[in-house]
Every structure is written in C-alpha cells, then in structure tokens.
Amino acid sequence: MDSISSELVVDLPPLLRLYKNGRVERLMGTDVVPPLTDFQSGVQSKDVVVDQETAVSARLFLPKTTDPNQKLPLLVYFHGGGFCIETAFSPVYHNYLNSLAAEASVVAVSVDYRRAPEHPLPAAYGDSWTAVKWIASHSACDGSGENEWLKTRVDFDRVFFGGDSAGANIAHHMAIRVGSEGLAGVNLVGIVLIHPYFGGKESIGGERDDIKGKGFIDKLWMFASPSSSGSDDPLFNPGMDPKLSGLGCRKVIVFVAEKDLLRDRGWRYKEELEKSGWGGTAEVVEAAEENHVFHLFNPTCDNAVAMLKRVAAFLN
C-alpha cells in the first residue's frame, strides 16, 4: 500500500477511519443478513429497491396474523450508526425489526439510506423522504405503488416513524417534513425516538462532565455533515428549528438510557417540543443503568424486553 492511500485523514473509533485517497474503513456495522421467514415468530421479510437512480432500498417485515386480510399499523424505521455505519440489513436491525413486528403486529419498513462520508448529509434525509413518499404511493389516495404487502396489508390511517440514534434524528425530521409539506393518503400518528442523536453548542447535563464524549458527538456530526453550520444546526439541535411546533404528528415517545451521554438531549427534546407550542403529547421513558442502544446488543435483558413491549403498546 502506498503512503498516500495509507495516510489517515479522520479517525473515529470505534466507527470508522477515512484515508487520504478516499478509502473508508468501517470498523463495525458491516455484517448483513438476507431476508427470510423467521420460523419462530412467523414474520416474513423481503428487500425492495425504492429508487433505481440512487439505489435507496428497504427491508419489509410482515407479521404472521390469523386474518390474511387484516390491515395493520405501519412502522417506517430508520437505522442508527452516526449516519455512517450500519444498514437496514445489519443483523442487529434485522433482528430488532423482526421482534418488533411480531410483538406489535405491525408491518415494518426499514429504510436503507446512503451514508456519510461517501454521501454526506443531507443525503440521508433526502433518501429517507424519497422512501417515505414511495411508501405513501401505496395508499388509497395515490395507488400507484406496486408492493403487494403495502397495498393490501397496511392501514395508512395508523402510520408511525421510528429510529434509534441517528435514525431517531431522521425520524424526527421526516415528521417535521410531513408537518410542513404534508403526505397525501397517510395519517402520521406518532414517532418513536430511541436514544436520539441530537446535540447543541452549549453543553447540558452530563455533557459538562464528559468533555471528550461531547467532543466526539460534535466531531461525528461535522464529519457526517461537513456543510453544517455547527452543533446548533436545526438538523442537529431541534430547539433551534423554527418549524418544531409544526411536527406532523400528535404523539411522541422518547426512550433514553441512564448511562448514555445523549440522555439529556432526549429529555431536552421533550421540553423544547412542549415549549414550542406543538399541540401533541410527548413522554420520555428512561432505562436505568443502561447505555446507548443497549437493546440492540442485549435484546433479551429485562430492560430491552420491557422497552420492546412499551414500543409495541405505543404502536397500538
């Protein structure tokens, strides 16, 4: 390997490294699993291409039901990974959506958006909105969509957005866009934000005691969004967004973890939302003694099981 190609430009352990020649070395979140029918839960999954030009795609999950004609709620899910690692096909996300579809008896669409640094923000937001509009094309209002599961099994009056970490950030912004632009044929009931990746220039709560951790959060944001104005960018700090009061749903649930540095941002989000004049109801659920996205890596622990049941209840 020559010296230029091996010269490190950005080092973001444990996520990735970027080299001078443009090579990206992802240190985690690279494994994928194929779609399948889960024999334990009966949940079926399959992959679809949403947009041929950008290759944006998604994995769909259909739970087992006694009535094959029953219309089910829909969860549109955006995976986490700091906008730069993981995919909708990662084992942790496949397993989580499979479990959630079974527990809540919902159809789920896990969106695979393009990632930084090859496709810096706002690419992920644009890709996610493309996926949302593609999903909406299957509603009775439009009817141009051709995916059979979405056309025949989804109740478009009961649609939810959700995500974890960076994916929770995306879910929030998709709901903001529904509020400002509308989404014909779709009733967005609520959003599920798990350990949302939000920030801000001024340190709050536990960030004041973890200067290194706060620095990493801010550095990762600027790495994923090099054209951003900084940590008070409305895309990163919802409290700076004049559109916040127009959030396009009436129910919000935010999950935080006690030992997660992003914990205080989740609580702050609820405060800012209520202060904005938004007319809906928001709640925060905190898991004691847990860290960031613990539920993905330890899905059978008591707190993860309780969280799964709480999300399922919110979706019903």
CORHUBEL-V937852 format. One record per run of one state. SS is the DSSP state (alpha for helix, beta for strand, coil for the rest). FROM is the first residue (numbers start at 1). TO is the last residue. If there is no record, write none. Layout:
# CORHUBEL-V937852
ss:from:to
SS:FROM:TO
SS:FROM:TO
This chain:
# CORHUBEL-V937852
ss:from:to
coil:1:7
beta:8:12
coil:13:15
beta:16:19
coil:20:23
beta:24:26
coil:27:36
beta:37:37
coil:38:43
beta:44:51
coil:52:55
beta:56:62
coil:63:71
beta:72:78
coil:79:90
alpha:91:104
coil:105:106
beta:107:112
coil:113:122
alpha:123:136
coil:137:147
alpha:148:153
beta:154:164
coil:165:165
alpha:166:181
coil:182:187
beta:188:194
coil:195:204
alpha:205:209
coil:210:210
alpha:211:224
coil:225:237
alpha:238:240
coil:241:243
alpha:244:246
coil:247:250
beta:251:257
coil:258:262
alpha:263:275
coil:276:280
beta:281:287
coil:288:293
alpha:294:297
coil:298:301
alpha:302:314
coil:315:316
